[in-house]
Amino acid sequence: MIISGKELSARLKADMAEEVATFPAKYGRVPHLAVILVGEDPGSVSYVTGKAKASAEVGIRNTTIRKPATITEAELLGIIAELNADVEVDGILVQLPLPKHIDEDRVIAAIDKTKDVDGFHPLNVAALWQKQPCTLPCTPKGIIKMLKAAGVGIAGREAVVIGRSNIVGLPVAKLLLDENATVTVAHSRTRDLAEVTRRADILVVAIGRPKFVTADMVAEGAVVIDVGVNRDPESGKLCGDVDFAAIEPKASVITPVPGGVGPMTICCLMENTIECFLNKQK
C-alpha cells in the first residue's frame, strides 16, 4: 500500500476549508499566517509558494514577507516583534535555513509561543516532552496522521527512527512513544545500522541522503515512512532517503517521494494556524 500524502492532505484541507468558511460569521475574520522568507534559496522559495497555495485552498489569509539574504539579525528580530504585537496575525513562520550570519535559535525563540505554527519554540518543545498542550511540529504530526489514515496500529509495535534532528527525528520519536510504540532512534554513529532497522515494524527515515536505505535494511512487511527530499545523483529527479523501487515490494505500507510526507507537512501547518487562531478566540 502506497500512502499518498497528496490525496490525504487534499481531503483534510477540504474539511478545513469548510470550517474556516464559518469563521467570518463567528469571529469576524479568518486566520492569518505571516511567512518570512530571507534570501532566494530555490528550495525555500518553493516551500513558501506551496504554503501560500495551501492557505488559499483552505481560506486562510497569507502574508509573505520577502527580505534579502543581507538582512541583519536585528532587522529580522524587529519584523518578528512587529508581527508578535499585531493582533490580526495568528501564526508566524520563518522559513529555514537562514543565512549563516543569523542565529536561527535566537530567531525561533523570538516568535511569540502562541503564534509559533512550526512548533519549534523552546517552550513548545518543552511542552511536547512534558505531555503538555502545545503546537506540534508539522512533519512529525503529519507522519502520525498518515500512519493512522493507513490503519497502521502503532501501540506495541517496534519503531525505528533514522535521524535525530530537532525538526523531525526527535519529535517524531516522541509522538511514536506517546502512541505507545517502542522506539529506537538511530543515527550516523549507530553500529550495525541494518541490524537495527531490520527490527522495525515502523521505519521512519529522515537523514537527507538519497536512497540511503536499501532493501536489505528493511524487514518483510515493514511500514516505511520516507521524510527525505533529495536529488537522485544519477537521474537528477527528486527522490527520498529510501530506495523506493527496491523496498516497495517488501514493505506493507510505504510513502512515495514526492507526494508523500511533504504535502502532509504543509497540511499540518494549515491546521496549526487554525489552532493558534482558535486558541486566541478562547
C-alpha positions as CSV (number, residue, x, y, z in Angstrom):
1,M,0.0,0.0,0.0
2,I,1.4,3.4,-1.0
3,I,0.2,6.2,1.3
4,S,-0.5,9.3,-0.9
5,G,0.1,12.3,1.3
6,K,-1.2,14.3,-1.7
7,E,-4.6,12.7,-1.6
8,L,-4.9,12.6,2.3
9,S,-3.9,16.3,2.6
10,A,-6.4,17.3,-0.1
11,R,-9.2,15.6,1.9
12,L,-8.0,17.2,5.2
13,K,-7.7,20.7,3.5
14,A,-11.2,20.4,2.1
15,D,-12.5,19.7,5.7
16,M,-10.5,22.7,7.0
17,A,-11.9,25.0,4.2
18,E,-15.5,24.1,5.3
19,E,-14.6,25.0,8.9
20,V,-12.7,28.3,8.0
21,A,-15.7,29.4,5.9
22,T,-17.8,29.6,9.1
23,F,-15.2,31.9,10.9
24,P,-16.1,35.3,9.5
25,A,-19.7,35.0,10.8
26,K,-18.4,33.5,14.2
27,Y,-15.3,35.6,14.8
28,G,-15.3,38.4,12.3
29,R,-12.3,37.2,10.3
30,V,-10.3,34.2,9.1
31,P,-6.9,33.0,10.5
32,H,-3.8,35.0,9.3
33,L,-0.4,33.3,8.6
34,A,2.7,35.5,8.2
35,V,5.6,33.9,6.5
36,I,9.1,35.5,6.4
37,L,11.4,34.4,3.6
38,V,15.0,35.5,3.7
39,G,17.1,35.2,0.5
40,E,16.3,33.3,-2.7
41,D,17.2,29.7,-1.8
42,P,15.2,27.7,-4.5
43,G,14.0,25.1,-2.0
44,S,12.8,27.7,0.4
45,V,11.1,29.7,-2.4
46,S,9.3,26.6,-3.5
47,Y,8.2,25.7,0.1
48,V,6.9,29.3,0.7
49,T,5.0,29.2,-2.6
50,G,3.4,25.9,-1.5
51,K,2.3,27.4,1.8
52,A,0.7,30.4,0.1
53,K,-1.2,28.0,-2.3
54,A,-2.4,25.8,0.6
55,S,-3.5,28.9,2.5
56,A,-5.6,30.0,-0.5
57,E,-7.2,26.5,-0.7
58,V,-8.1,26.5,3.0
59,G,-9.3,30.1,3.1
60,I,-6.5,31.4,5.4
61,R,-5.1,34.8,4.9
62,N,-1.4,34.6,4.0
63,T,1.2,37.3,4.0
64,T,4.7,36.5,2.7
65,I,7.4,39.0,3.8
66,R,10.4,38.7,1.5
67,K,13.8,40.0,2.6
68,P,17.3,39.9,1.0
69,A,19.9,37.5,2.4
70,T,21.8,40.6,3.5
71,I,19.2,41.5,6.2
72,T,20.7,41.8,9.7
73,E,19.7,39.7,12.6
74,A,18.4,42.8,14.4
75,E,16.2,43.8,11.4
76,L,14.7,40.3,11.3
77,L,14.0,40.3,15.0
78,G,12.4,43.7,14.6
79,I,10.0,42.3,12.0
80,I,9.1,39.4,14.3
81,A,8.5,41.8,17.2
82,E,6.0,43.7,15.0
83,L,4.2,40.5,14.0
84,N,4.1,39.4,17.6
85,A,2.4,42.7,18.5
86,D,-0.1,42.6,15.6
87,V,-3.4,41.2,17.0
88,E,-4.5,40.3,13.4
89,V,-1.6,37.9,12.9
90,D,-2.3,34.4,14.3
91,G,0.7,32.4,13.0
92,I,4.3,33.4,12.3
93,L,6.7,31.2,10.3
94,V,10.3,32.0,9.5
95,Q,11.4,29.8,6.6
96,L,14.6,27.9,7.4
97,P,17.5,27.7,6.7
98,L,18.6,31.3,7.4
99,P,21.8,32.9,6.2
100,K,24.9,31.9,8.2
101,H,25.2,35.4,10.0
102,I,21.8,35.0,11.6
103,D,21.3,32.8,14.8
104,E,18.4,30.5,14.0
105,D,17.8,29.6,17.6
106,R,17.5,33.3,18.6
107,V,15.1,33.9,15.8
108,I,12.8,31.0,16.7
109,A,12.9,31.9,20.4
110,A,11.8,35.5,19.5
111,I,8.5,34.3,18.0
112,D,5.5,34.5,20.3
113,K,4.9,30.9,21.6
114,T,1.2,31.3,20.9
115,K,1.9,32.2,17.2
116,D,4.6,29.5,16.7
117,V,2.9,27.4,14.0
118,D,6.1,25.4,13.3
119,G,6.2,24.1,16.9
120,F,9.9,24.9,17.2
121,H,9.8,27.5,20.0
122,P,11.7,26.2,23.1
123,L,8.5,26.3,25.2
124,N,6.5,24.3,22.7
125,V,9.3,21.8,22.5
126,A,9.4,21.5,26.3
127,A,5.6,21.1,26.4
128,L,5.8,18.3,23.9
129,W,8.3,16.3,26.0
130,Q,6.3,17.0,29.2
131,K,3.0,15.9,27.6
132,Q,1.5,19.4,28.0
133,P,-0.8,21.1,25.4
134,C,1.4,22.6,22.6
135,T,1.7,23.2,18.9
136,L,3.2,20.1,17.3
137,P,5.9,20.3,14.7
138,C,4.2,19.9,11.2
139,T,6.2,17.0,9.7
140,P,6.0,14.6,12.8
141,K,2.3,15.5,13.2
142,G,1.7,14.7,9.5
143,I,3.6,11.3,9.8
144,I,1.3,10.2,12.7
145,K,-1.8,11.3,10.7
146,M,-0.6,9.2,7.7
147,L,0.0,6.1,9.8
148,K,-3.5,6.4,11.3
149,A,-5.1,7.0,8.0
150,A,-3.4,3.9,6.6
151,G,-4.8,1.9,9.5
152,V,-1.4,1.1,10.9
153,G,-1.5,0.1,14.5
154,I,1.3,1.9,16.4
155,A,0.8,0.7,20.0
156,G,3.2,-2.1,21.0
157,R,5.0,-2.0,17.6
158,E,8.8,-1.6,17.3
159,A,9.5,1.7,15.6
160,V,13.0,2.8,14.4
161,V,13.7,6.5,13.5
162,I,16.8,7.2,11.5
163,G,17.8,10.8,12.2
164,R,17.8,12.9,15.4
165,S,17.1,16.4,14.2
166,N,15.0,18.8,16.3
167,I,12.7,19.3,13.3
168,V,11.8,15.6,12.6
169,G,13.8,12.8,14.2
170,L,13.4,13.7,17.9
171,P,9.8,14.9,17.9
172,V,8.5,12.0,15.7
173,A,10.2,9.6,18.2
174,K,8.3,11.3,21.0
175,L,5.0,11.2,19.2
176,L,5.5,7.5,18.4
177,L,6.3,7.0,22.1
178,D,3.1,8.8,23.0
179,E,1.2,6.4,20.7
180,N,2.8,3.5,22.8
181,A,5.3,2.3,20.3
182,T,8.7,1.0,21.5
183,V,11.1,3.5,19.8
184,T,14.8,3.3,18.8
185,V,16.5,6.4,17.5
186,A,19.3,5.5,15.1
187,H,21.9,7.9,13.6
188,S,25.3,8.2,11.9
189,R,27.1,6.7,14.9
190,T,24.8,3.7,15.2
191,R,26.7,0.4,15.0
192,D,25.2,-2.3,12.7
193,L,22.5,0.1,11.4
194,A,21.0,-2.5,9.1
195,E,20.5,-4.9,12.0
196,V,18.7,-2.2,14.0
197,T,16.5,-1.2,11.1
198,R,15.5,-4.8,10.3
199,R,13.9,-5.0,13.7
200,A,11.5,-2.2,12.8
201,D,7.8,-2.7,12.3
202,I,7.6,1.0,11.5
203,L,10.7,2.7,10.0
204,V,10.9,6.5,9.7
205,V,13.8,7.8,7.7
206,A,14.9,11.4,8.0
207,I,18.6,11.8,7.2
208,G,18.7,13.7,3.9
209,R,20.8,11.2,1.9
210,P,19.4,9.9,-1.4
211,K,18.3,6.3,-1.5
212,F,20.4,5.6,1.7
213,V,18.1,2.9,3.0
214,T,18.3,-0.2,0.8
215,A,16.1,-3.4,0.6
216,D,18.4,-5.4,2.9
217,M,17.9,-2.9,5.7
218,V,14.1,-3.4,5.8
219,A,12.1,-6.3,7.2
220,E,9.4,-8.1,5.1
221,G,6.1,-6.3,5.8
222,A,7.5,-3.2,7.4
223,V,5.9,0.2,7.3
224,V,8.3,2.7,5.7
225,I,7.9,6.4,6.1
226,D,10.4,8.4,3.9
227,V,10.9,12.0,5.0
228,G,13.8,12.8,2.7
229,V,13.7,15.1,-0.3
230,N,16.8,14.8,-2.4
231,R,18.0,14.9,-6.0
232,D,19.0,11.5,-7.3
233,P,22.7,11.9,-8.3
234,E,22.2,9.7,-11.3
235,S,18.8,10.8,-12.8
236,G,18.6,14.3,-11.3
237,K,15.0,13.5,-10.3
238,L,13.5,14.0,-6.8
239,C,13.9,11.0,-4.6
240,G,13.7,10.2,-0.9
241,D,16.1,8.7,1.7
242,V,14.8,5.3,0.8
243,D,15.4,3.2,-2.4
244,F,11.7,3.2,-3.2
245,A,11.8,0.8,-6.2
246,A,13.8,-1.8,-4.3
247,I,11.8,-1.6,-1.0
248,E,8.2,-1.2,-2.2
249,P,7.8,-5.0,-2.9
250,K,8.9,-5.8,0.7
251,A,7.0,-3.1,2.6
252,S,3.4,-3.4,3.7
253,V,3.0,0.4,3.6
254,I,5.3,3.0,2.1
255,T,5.3,6.7,1.3
256,P,6.5,8.0,-2.1
257,V,8.7,11.0,-2.8
258,P,7.4,13.3,-4.0
259,G,3.8,13.2,-2.9
260,G,4.2,11.6,0.5
261,V,5.2,13.3,3.7
262,G,5.8,16.7,2.1
263,P,2.1,17.6,1.3
264,M,1.2,16.5,4.9
265,T,3.7,18.9,6.4
266,I,2.0,21.8,4.7
267,C,-1.4,20.5,5.6
268,C,-0.5,20.3,9.3
269,L,0.9,23.9,9.0
270,M,-2.6,25.0,8.0
271,E,-4.1,23.0,10.9
272,N,-1.7,24.6,13.3
273,T,-2.5,28.1,12.1
274,I,-6.2,27.4,12.6
275,E,-5.5,26.0,16.1
276,C,-3.5,29.1,17.1
277,F,-6.4,31.3,15.8
278,L,-9.0,29.3,17.8
279,N,-6.9,29.4,20.9
280,K,-6.8,33.1,20.7
281,Q,-10.6,33.3,20.3
282,K,-11.0,31.3,23.5
